[in-house]
Structure formats: structure tokens, C-alpha cells
Amino acid sequence: MRIGLVTEGGYPYVNGDAGPWCERLVRGLEQHQFDLYALSRSRRQEDGGWVPLPPQVGRVRTAPLWTAEDDGVVHGRRARRRFAECYGELAAVVCTADRDPRGPGHPAGLADPSGLADLRDLGDSGAHDDRAGGTDDQADRFASALYGLAELARDEGGLAGALRSESAVRALERACRAPGAPSAAREARVPDLLAVAAHLERALRPLSLDWYEDDGLGAADLCHTAGGGTAALPGLLARHFCGVPLLVTEYGVHLRAHYLATGAETTAPAVRSLLAAFHRALAAEVYRRAAVVTHGNAHARRWQERCGADRARLRTVHPGMDAAPFAEAGESPEAADPATLVWVGRIEPAKDLVSLLHAFAEVRGQEPGARLRIFGTAAGPDAAAYLGHCRALAAQLFPDEADGPHTVGDNPVSFEELGGPEAPTLADAYASGAVVVLSSVVEGLPVSLVEAMFCGRATVSTDVGAVVEVIGGTGLVVPPRNPRALADACVALLRDPERRARLGAAARARALELFTVEQNIAAFHGIYLEIVSHCPVRRVLLDGSGEPLPFATPAEAHVPGHWTAPAAPARTPGPAVAAPARTAVPARAPEATR
């Protein structure tokens, strides 16, 4: 099977997102051929080079999202008219789409500019059946405009200049000023319109790529996109132009990430509202056209359903992680310091280390010998400032013990980096304590919890994101932003070694069953077979002389007969008539875990 794997800012770049997952998938499915189509996010990423590629990778094609070079395409009058019609229709949908299904008076995209209503509704609990993807008519209008732009790019050679032109900004302005446009759109000023036009130009750059012919994604049996949004656009176009079935994998839902990235402090309300409407419409189109959409947990599935994904086409495939580095720690949990709590992760406000430090102050009051070891890195000036605030808070909470440096043995709270003498590896960090703590207020899939489970450690976590789904019944869960509850749970485990051992063993068994590389690869292999059996690509392959290539298409796709039809009623004998050949419905392949 030939797989076209599309990534945005990820594999095969050395410093790409989701690189390890994609690499393990490609290396684990060595029976298939992979062609990689990578969208890069920065010059630094491209200059960093690629990871070593296995032999099953046939070719790699890349394109930058961080810059738009002038393609030299000059559109004639007819092409400009086509662009104006398609882009104007897309702008009209963006300015009027996504009326909230919660009822009149709630235009979801534009009355709630930041998308915070969706974040509240689908934050960390309760599923919702209402959808935020708009009506079928709006979805059809958006799709028609999107594919109209793609067809124009294919016919004329690219849209780089047109998407940055004044006519694009004027089309947005007309849509915002049109009768019936919500107030948030009508209030858009010229700088807002320029910002929205620039964002749409970047998001729509894949429309101008030459990846959708028979020598590109059109030759694949299946297109697998490692993400939604812009990363899924090449898959949508391969399906539109060549009929290639599309598989979308989202371990972090693109729309949720967009909502979190466009905060009220940094983006004007009109810009937030218009961009939220565009990304909701794009997410709905991706989910509508994909043969299968996979997610890593129920939290992500709720987001996908809310954005229009058909529940019948959703599959749960837990992220695959390498358990081998944690095997030694998992097999000897008794080596841990029984009075030490451990926290591992990126140091940032969403991790709420402030609540953790206040909770540890209460733990220390009940268990004077307790220690807290914080292993993490602070990337960026904001994170560094937050780390400094946390250090200052630790010194304030423990004034009698904060005179020395923050190292193990000098202070009950230590801030350490991985790779040091006390914790040379990630497994060593988890193995240094008896209880692993997660104090976040926002989480997707908590990777640090899975790693702690591989190490056989009991855990105390806040009830956010997919925490409950990941740990099952193998750890203690408390409400977020509640230091007292967090402290009580930690004290309960510190005082009960038998309970710690029982929970740790159950956690390790659960992690080895659900979150290993092997289960991830097996699940995707089954999904590949399922999709191709139901959506075979019909194409005529030619040899070097231009003649049809014998045996290029599997015979199983054209078995005559119709095996699932009900038996025909008895008929009066008459002249024999040859029945027309029918295409059999292929057998359904085993499904991945739903």
C-alpha cells in the first residue's frame, strides 16, 4: 500500500512537532511505502535538516508555510474574476457562518470572538451533542469556494499574489459590511481586515502546491494527515482531484489549539471572530470529507463531534510511546524515596505550579519530612518569568529553609533540569519519588502521567483534559486549582505504602496495555486496511510505453457478483439472460479501538 503522509511542522524535520510518533508509525509499518509531504513552519526548522529516513520512505516533498515567495503568476481578467467570486464567497461564509445551535441570539463564531464558549462547553467534562460546524448550506458554500480557489490555482499556476492582493482585502471588507453581518464583523477596521487577509493567505498556501497530480498525492492509495486545519488541506485536495481517501489524525485538536492561541490580550475582537469562523468551517469540511478521523482520547473526540465529525467515522487510537526506557524503574518501584513527590513537565502557567507549591506547604505541615522535586524546562521569556515567580514563592513559603541553593537536601522544594547528576534521564526523574503529581489547569493528553504509569508510580492529578481517561482507576484525581484537595490526596498516598504499590502496579499494567508503540501501529494498520477496502482508488496505471499496466489494480476490487443482496424471488422459467457484473462490497477489516 502506498501512503501519502502529510505533516505540518513535524516529521521528517529534526525539531518537528509529533516527529517521534510519525517516525515510529513509518518504521513500524515497513510493509507499506510512505511518501512524505511536509509543510515547514520556519527557516530554522528547514535548516535543522531531517531525521534519518527508513527505506520504506519513497520520497519527500516539502513546502514552506513561513514564507510566500512570489510565484510570478499574473492572472488575466477571467482568472481575476474567478478569484473574486470564489474568495468573495469564502469571505461571505466566514462573516455569516456558524450560527450557534444553542438557539437564536447566539452567533457562535462572531458573538463569541475568542471561541471561549466552545472552550467552556468542551473544556474538561461533559459531552455535548450540538454542533459548531454550521448548516449544510453553509458547509456546501464554504466547500464550493475552497475547491473553486484550488481549481483556479491548478489552472493558473498559483494564488500567492492574488491572496495578498488588495482585491482580497476588499472582498473581506464587503462581506463584513454586508447586510446581516454580525456586529463583530461590522466593527472590523482596516488593520483588522489586513490581519485576517494575511492569516487566510498563510492558511491557504497549500492550495497553490503542485502535489495533487498523478506523480504526487494522486498516486497514493491513502492520504494520512498528521493534524487538522492547514495540514489537512493537501489531503482534502487529493481527495477532490484524484479521489484518494483521507485519514485525519488529531492528537491535539487544531480548532482547540487555535482558540487557545488567539487570546483576548493579543488579538482584536474582530480578528478573533473572523478567524474562529474560518477555522470552524475548515474543521467541519475536513471532518465531513475524511473517511476516518482518529483521536487519542475522549476529550479530543468531544471536540471533533462538536465541530461536525460523524461519530461513525471516529476512532480512538491512543498515542504510542516507547515503554523500554522506563522498564527498569517500573520493575523496581521500591527503590523510590517514600517521602518524595515528583513533578515533571514544561514550566508554564497552565501547569499551575503555584497551586502545587501551596498544596505542598500543607503537605509539609502534616508530613515534615516530605520533599517536592520539580523537573522541568522554561522555554521562552514568559516561561522564564513564571519560573522565577515560582522560585520566589517557594522561598516565601519555606523561609527557614530557603537560604541555600535549590538543590536536593538543602530545601524541601527543588527546581531541577533533566540531564543533571541527580536525574540524568527522564526515567530517573520519575524513579526519584514515590508519588508523581500533575497540577495542571489545562491539558490535552497528559504525557507525563503515561510516563509515570510506565514507571509504576502512583499518581495524584487534577481533573482536566484526558486525565481520568488515561489513568482509569489507577490514581487519585482532585479538582483543579484546589491546593487543599491536592495536599490531602498526596498525604493519603505518602502515608499508605501498600496503596501506593497497588496503584502503581495497576497503572503500569494499564499503560503497557493501552499506550505502547505496538498497539498504536497495529491500530493504524487495521484502519489503513479498512479505508482502502471501502474506498479503493480507481485508476488506470500505464507502463513506459503508455500501455495499461497488467495487474496494477488488485483483482479483489473487481470481483463480479453481489454477495450481500437478498435472495431473489422465484421466477417463471424463461430465456436465460446474462446478469450484469457488479462490484462486490469488500469484507470489512477489523476496526481500531473506538
BELMO-V318214 format. One record per pair of residues at least 6 apart in sequence whose C-alpha atoms are under 8 Angstrom apart, sorted by sequence separation. I is the first residue (numbers start at 1). GAP is how many residues later the second one is. If there is no record, write none. Layout:
{{I | GAP} {I | GAP}}
This chain:
{{10 | 6} {11 | 6} {13 | 6} {40 | 6} {100 | 6} {109 | 6} {122 | 6} {133 | 6} {152 | 6} {153 | 6} {162 | 6} {175 | 6} {210 | 6} {211 | 6} {212 | 6} {213 | 6} {217 | 6} {225 | 6} {226 | 6} {238 | 6} {239 | 6} {287 | 6} {295 | 6} {305 | 6} {347 | 6} {364 | 6} {378 | 6} {395 | 6} {404 | 6} {405 | 6} {408 | 6} {417 | 6} {418 | 6} {419 | 6} {422 | 6} {423 | 6} {430 | 6} {452 | 6} {461 | 6} {479 | 6} {493 | 6} {494 | 6} {513 | 6} {542 | 6} {543 | 6} {9 | 7} {10 | 7} {11 | 7} {12 | 7} {99 | 7} {100 | 7} {108 | 7} {121 | 7} {152 | 7} {211 | 7} {225 | 7} {239 | 7} {363 | 7} {364 | 7} {395 | 7} {404 | 7} {406 | 7} {407 | 7} {418 | 7} {452 | 7} {478 | 7} {479 | 7} {493 | 7} {541 | 7} {542 | 7} {9 | 8} {10 | 8} {11 | 8} {26 | 8} {99 | 8} {100 | 8} {177 | 8} {394 | 8} {402 | 8} {406 | 8} {407 | 8} {418 | 8} {478 | 8} {540 | 8} {541 | 8} {10 | 9} {11 | 9} {98 | 9} {99 | 9} {100 | 9} {108 | 9} {176 | 9} {177 | 9} {378 | 9} {401 | 9} {402 | 9} {406 | 9} {407 | 9} {423 | 9} {468 | 9} {540 | 9} {98 | 10} {99 | 10} {176 | 10} {225 | 10} {236 | 10} {262 | 10} {401 | 10} {449 | 10} {11 | 11} {12 | 11} {98 | 11} {224 | 11} {235 | 11} {401 | 11} {418 | 11} {438 | 11} {478 | 11} {541 | 11} {11 | 12} {97 | 12} {176 | 12} {223 | 12} {360 | 12} {540 | 12} {301 | 13} {436 | 13} {476 | 13} {461 | 14} {463 | 14} {539 | 14} {95 | 15} {223 | 15} {301 | 15} {459 | 15} {460 | 15} {461 | 15} {462 | 15} {463 | 15} {232 | 16} {293 | 16} {436 | 16} {458 | 16} {459 | 16} {460 | 16} {461 | 16} {462 | 16} {463 | 16} {464 | 16} {259 | 17} {287 | 17} {458 | 17} {459 | 17} {460 | 17} {461 | 17} {462 | 17} {463 | 17} {258 | 18} {298 | 18} {449 | 18} {460 | 18} {462 | 18} {295 | 19} {297 | 19} {394 | 19} {446 | 19} {173 | 20} {218 | 20} {228 | 20} {287 | 20} {288 | 20} {293 | 20} {294 | 20} {295 | 20} {296 | 20} {297 | 20} {444 | 20} {445 | 20} {446 | 20} {450 | 20} {561 | 20} {562 | 20} {36 | 21} {172 | 21} {217 | 21} {223 | 21} {225 | 21} {227 | 21} {228 | 21} {258 | 21} {287 | 21} {288 | 21} {292 | 21} {293 | 21} {294 | 21} {295 | 21} {296 | 21} {297 | 21} {436 | 21} {438 | 21} {440 | 21} {441 | 21} {443 | 21} {444 | 21} {445 | 21} {446 | 21} {449 | 21} {450 | 21} {536 | 21} {560 | 21} {561 | 21} {562 | 21} {563 | 21} {564 | 21} {34 | 22} {35 | 22} {36 | 22} {38 | 22} {40 | 22} {42 | 22} {212 | 22} {222 | 22} {223 | 22} {224 | 22} {225 | 22} {226 | 22} {227 | 22} {228 | 22} {287 | 22} {288 | 22} {291 | 22} {292 | 22} {293 | 22} {294 | 22} {295 | 22} {296 | 22} {430 | 22} {435 | 22} {436 | 22} {437 | 22} {438 | 22} {439 | 22} {440 | 22} {442 | 22} {443 | 22} {444 | 22} {445 | 22} {449 | 22} {560 | 22} {561 | 22} {562 | 22} {563 | 22} {33 | 23} {34 | 23} {35 | 23} {36 | 23} {37 | 23} {38 | 23} {39 | 23} {40 | 23} {41 | 23} {42 | 23} {43 | 23} {211 | 23} {218 | 23} {221 | 23} {222 | 23} {223 | 23} {224 | 23} {225 | 23} {226 | 23} {227 | 23} {284 | 23} {287 | 23} {292 | 23} {294 | 23} {295 | 23} {296 | 23} {434 | 23} {435 | 23} {436 | 23} {437 | 23} {438 | 23} {439 | 23} {441 | 23} {442 | 23} {443 | 23} {559 | 23} {560 | 23} {561 | 23} {562 | 23} {12 | 24} {32 | 24} {33 | 24} {34 | 24} {35 | 24} {36 | 24} {37 | 24} {38 | 24} {39 | 24} {40 | 24} {41 | 24} {42 | 24} {108 | 24} {169 | 24} {206 | 24} {218 | 24} {220 | 24} {221 | 24} {222 | 24} {223 | 24} {224 | 24} {225 | 24} {226 | 24} {227 | 24} {255 | 24} {283 | 24} {284 | 24} {391 | 24} {431 | 24} {434 | 24} {435 | 24} {436 | 24} {437 | 24} {438 | 24} {440 | 24} {443 | 24} {446 | 24} {462 | 24} {533 | 24} {559 | 24} {560 | 24} {31 | 25} {33 | 25} {34 | 25} {35 | 25} {36 | 25} {37 | 25} {38 | 25} {39 | 25} {40 | 25} {41 | 25} {169 | 25} {172 | 25} {212 | 25} {218 | 25} {222 | 25} {224 | 25} {227 | 25} {228 | 25} {229 | 25} {255 | 25} {283 | 25} {284 | 25} {430 | 25} {435 | 25} {445 | 25} {461 | 25} {558 | 25} {559 | 25} {12 | 26} {30 | 26} {39 | 26} {40 | 26} {204 | 26} {207 | 26} {212 | 26} {218 | 26} {227 | 26} {228 | 26} {229 | 26} {431 | 26} {460 | 26} {557 | 26} {558 | 26} {11 | 27} {27 | 27} {203 | 27} {206 | 27} {207 | 27} {217 | 27} {227 | 27} {280 | 27} {430 | 27} {557 | 27} {10 | 28} {26 | 28} {102 | 28} {169 | 28} {206 | 28} {255 | 28} {427 | 28} {475 | 28} {3 | 29} {5 | 29} {7 | 29} {9 | 29} {10 | 29} {16 | 29} {27 | 29} {101 | 29} {168 | 29} {212 | 29} {213 | 29} {254 | 29} {341 | 29} {343 | 29} {347 | 29} {460 | 29} {474 | 29} {557 | 29} {1 | 30} {2 | 30} {3 | 30} {4 | 30} {5 | 30} {6 | 30} {7 | 30} {8 | 30} {9 | 30} {10 | 30} {15 | 30} {26 | 30} {101 | 30} {207 | 30} {212 | 30} {339 | 30} {340 | 30} {341 | 30} {342 | 30} {343 | 30} {344 | 30} {345 | 30} {346 | 30} {347 | 30} {348 | 30} {460 | 30} {474 | 30} {556 | 30} {1 | 31} {2 | 31} {3 | 31} {4 | 31} {5 | 31} {6 | 31} {7 | 31} {8 | 31} {9 | 31} {14 | 31} {26 | 31} {100 | 31} {101 | 31} {339 | 31} {340 | 31} {341 | 31} {342 | 31} {343 | 31} {344 | 31} {345 | 31} {346 | 31} {347 | 31} {1 | 32} {2 | 32} {3 | 32} {4 | 32} {5 | 32} {6 | 32} {7 | 32} {8 | 32} {9 | 32} {13 | 32} {100 | 32} {339 | 32} {340 | 32} {341 | 32} {342 | 32} {343 | 32} {344 | 32} {345 | 32} {346 | 32} {347 | 32} {474 | 32} {475 | 32} {2 | 33} {4 | 33} {6 | 33} {8 | 33} {13 | 33} {15 | 33} {99 | 33} {164 | 33} {340 | 33} {342 | 33} {346 | 33} {357 | 33} {474 | 33} {14 | 34} {98 | 34} {100 | 34} {163 | 34} {164 | 34} {348 | 34} {349 | 34} {13 | 35} {14 | 35} {98 | 35} {99 | 35} {348 | 35} {373 | 35} {458 | 35} {9 | 36} {13 | 36} {14 | 36} {98 | 36} {347 | 36} {354 | 36} {357 | 36} {361 | 36} {471 | 36} {13 | 37} {14 | 37} {97 | 37} {98 | 37} {163 | 37} {164 | 37} {349 | 37} {353 | 37} {357 | 37} {361 | 37} {12 | 38} {13 | 38} {163 | 38} {348 | 38} {11 | 39} {12 | 39} {347 | 39} {348 | 39} {354 | 39} {358 | 39} {374 | 39} {376 | 39} {441 | 39} {471 | 39} {11 | 40} {347 | 40} {372 | 40} {373 | 40} {374 | 40} {375 | 40} {376 | 40} {377 | 40} {440 | 40} {441 | 40} {12 | 41} {97 | 41} {160 | 41} {371 | 41} {372 | 41} {373 | 41} {374 | 41} {375 | 41} {376 | 41} {439 | 41} {248 | 42} {370 | 42} {371 | 42} {372 | 42} {373 | 42} {374 | 42} {375 | 42} {376 | 42} {439 | 42} {458 | 42} {246 | 43} {247 | 43} {250 | 43} {373 | 43} {375 | 43} {457 | 43} {458 | 43} {246 | 44} {247 | 44} {248 | 44} {249 | 44} {250 | 44} {251 | 44} {457 | 44} {93 | 45} {160 | 45} {245 | 45} {246 | 45} {247 | 45} {248 | 45} {249 | 45} {250 | 45} {251 | 45} {458 | 45} {459 | 45} {159 | 46} {245 | 46} {246 | 46} {247 | 46} {248 | 46} {249 | 46} {250 | 46} {251 | 46} {457 | 46} {458 | 46} {247 | 47} {253 | 47} {256 | 47} {457 | 47} {93 | 48} {159 | 48} {160 | 48} {252 | 48} {456 | 48} {457 | 48} {93 | 49} {158 | 49} {159 | 49} {251 | 49} {455 | 49} {456 | 49} {458 | 49} {158 | 50} {229 | 50} {236 | 50} {250 | 50} {253 | 50} {456 | 50} {457 | 50} {90 | 51} {157 | 51} {158 | 51} {253 | 51} {453 | 51} {456 | 51} {457 | 51} {534 | 51} {89 | 52} {90 | 52} {456 | 52} {534 | 52} {89 | 53} {229 | 53} {233 | 53} {236 | 53} {454 | 53} {455 | 53} {533 | 53} {153 | 54} {154 | 54} {229 | 54} {232 | 54} {236 | 54} {375 | 54} {453 | 54} {454 | 54} {533 | 54} {534 | 54} {90 | 55} {153 | 55} {228 | 55} {435 | 55} {453 | 55} {533 | 55} {89 | 56} {90 | 56} {154 | 56} {533 | 56} {150 | 57} {229 | 57} {453 | 57} {454 | 57} {86 | 58} {87 | 58} {149 | 58} {150 | 58} {228 | 58} {435 | 58} {453 | 58} {454 | 58} {530 | 58} {86 | 59} {435 | 59} {530 | 59} {86 | 60} {434 | 60} {529 | 60} {530 | 60} {450 | 61} {530 | 61} {86 | 62} {87 | 62} {527 | 62} {86 | 63} {526 | 63} {527 | 63} {526 | 64} {527 | 64} {435 | 65} {450 | 65} {526 | 65} {527 | 65} {83 | 66} {434 | 66} {526 | 66} {251 | 68} {523 | 68} {524 | 68} {83 | 69} {523 | 69} {82 | 70} {523 | 70} {111 | 71} {113 | 71} {110 | 72} {111 | 72} {79 | 73} {110 | 73} {111 | 73} {110 | 74} {107 | 75} {110 | 75} {196 | 75} {192 | 76} {195 | 76} {199 | 76} {79 | 77} {192 | 78} {193 | 78} {196 | 78} {83 | 79} {192 | 79} {196 | 79} {88 | 80} {91 | 80} {92 | 80} {95 | 80} {75 | 81} {87 | 81} {91 | 81} {95 | 81} {188 | 82} {73 | 83} {84 | 83} {88 | 83} {92 | 83} {187 | 83} {188 | 83} {356 | 83} {73 | 84} {84 | 84} {87 | 84} {88 | 84} {91 | 84} {92 | 84} {96 | 84} {355 | 84} {73 | 85} {96 | 85} {184 | 85} {185 | 85} {344 | 85} {73 | 86} {95 | 86} {96 | 86} {184 | 86} {344 | 86} {353 | 86} {71 | 87} {74 | 87} {84 | 87} {88 | 87} {95 | 87} {150 | 87} {342 | 87} {351 | 87} {352 | 87} {353 | 87} {73 | 88} {185 | 88} {342 | 88} {351 | 88} {352 | 88} {71 | 89} {184 | 89} {185 | 89} {351 | 89} {352 | 89} {70 | 90} {71 | 90} {95 | 90} {147 | 90} {342 | 90} {350 | 90} {351 | 90} {69 | 91} {70 | 91} {342 | 91} {350 | 91} {351 | 91} {68 | 92} {340 | 92} {341 | 92} {342 | 92} {350 | 92} {147 | 93} {340 | 93} {341 | 93} {342 | 93} {343 | 93} {339 | 94} {340 | 94} {341 | 94} {342 | 94} {343 | 94} {336 | 95} {337 | 95} {338 | 95} {339 | 95} {340 | 95} {341 | 95} {342 | 95} {343 | 95} {335 | 96} {336 | 96} {337 | 96} {338 | 96} {341 | 96} {336 | 97} {337 | 97} {329 | 98} {333 | 98} {336 | 98} {329 | 99} {326 | 101} {329 | 101} {333 | 101} {325 | 102} {329 | 102} {345 | 103} {344 | 104} {333 | 122} {362 | 122} {333 | 123} {330 | 124} {331 | 124} {333 | 124} {359 | 124} {363 | 124} {367 | 124} {326 | 125} {330 | 125} {331 | 125} {358 | 125} {359 | 125} {362 | 125} {363 | 125} {366 | 125} {329 | 126} {330 | 126} {355 | 126} {327 | 127} {328 | 127} {329 | 127} {330 | 127} {355 | 127} {356 | 127} {359 | 127} {360 | 127} {363 | 127} {323 | 128} {326 | 128} {327 | 128} {355 | 128} {359 | 128} {363 | 128} {326 | 129} {352 | 129} {356 | 130} {323 | 131} {68 | 134} {66 | 136} {65 | 137} {68 | 137} {119 | 137} {142 | 139} {65 | 140} {119 | 140} {139 | 142} {143 | 142} {116 | 143} {115 | 144} {300 | 144} {114 | 145} {139 | 145} {299 | 145} {63 | 146} {139 | 146} {133 | 147} {134 | 147} {114 | 148} {132 | 148} {133 | 148} {297 | 148} {114 | 149} {296 | 149} {114 | 150} {133 | 150} {133 | 151} {114 | 155} {339 | 155} {113 | 156} {338 | 156} {113 | 157} {113 | 158} {114 | 158} {115 | 158} {113 | 159} {114 | 159} {338 | 159} {110 | 160} {113 | 160} {112 | 161} {113 | 161} {115 | 161} {111 | 162} {114 | 162} {110 | 163} {113 | 163} {109 | 164} {110 | 164} {109 | 165} {299 | 166} {109 | 167} {110 | 167} {299 | 167} {109 | 168} {298 | 168} {333 | 168} {297 | 169} {298 | 171} {297 | 172} {133 | 173} {125 | 174} {128 | 174} {131 | 174} {132 | 174} {133 | 174} {124 | 175} {127 | 175} {131 | 175} {132 | 175} {133 | 175} {129 | 176} {130 | 176} {131 | 176} {132 | 176} {122 | 177} {129 | 177} {131 | 177} {128 | 178} {330 | 178} {95 | 179} {98 | 179} {94 | 180} {97 | 180} {122 | 180} {94 | 181} {122 | 181} {95 | 182} {98 | 182} {94 | 183} {98 | 183} {94 | 184} {97 | 184} {94 | 187} {323 | 189} {39 | 192} {252 | 192} {323 | 193} {251 | 194} {321 | 194} {322 | 194} {320 | 195} {321 | 195} {322 | 195} {318 | 196} {319 | 196} {320 | 196} {321 | 196} {318 | 197} {319 | 197} {320 | 197} {319 | 198} {320 | 198} {320 | 199} {320 | 200} {319 | 201} {320 | 201} {318 | 202} {317 | 203} {22 | 204} {317 | 206} {317 | 207} {4 | 213} {4 | 216} {2 | 217} {3 | 217} {4 | 217} {6 | 217} {2 | 218} {3 | 218} {4 | 218} {5 | 218} {6 | 218} {7 | 218} {8 | 218} {2 | 219} {3 | 219} {4 | 219} {5 | 219} {6 | 219} {7 | 219} {8 | 219} {1 | 220} {2 | 220} {3 | 220} {4 | 220} {5 | 220} {6 | 220} {7 | 220} {3 | 221} {5 | 221} {8 | 222} {8 | 223} {7 | 224} {6 | 225} {6 | 226} {6 | 228} {6 | 229} {292 | 239} {291 | 240} {317 | 275} {316 | 276} {317 | 276} {315 | 277} {316 | 277} {317 | 277} {315 | 278} {316 | 278} {315 | 279} {314 | 280} {245 | 286} {245 | 287} {245 | 290} {245 | 291} {245 | 292} {244 | 293} {243 | 294} {243 | 295} {21 | 298} {21 | 299} {21 | 300} {222 | 306} {222 | 309} {222 | 310} {221 | 311} {221 | 315} {221 | 316} {124 | 339} {125 | 339} {124 | 340} {125 | 340} {123 | 341} {124 | 341} {123 | 342} {124 | 342} {29 | 492} {24 | 493} {28 | 493} {25 | 495} {25 | 496} {29 | 496} {24 | 497}}
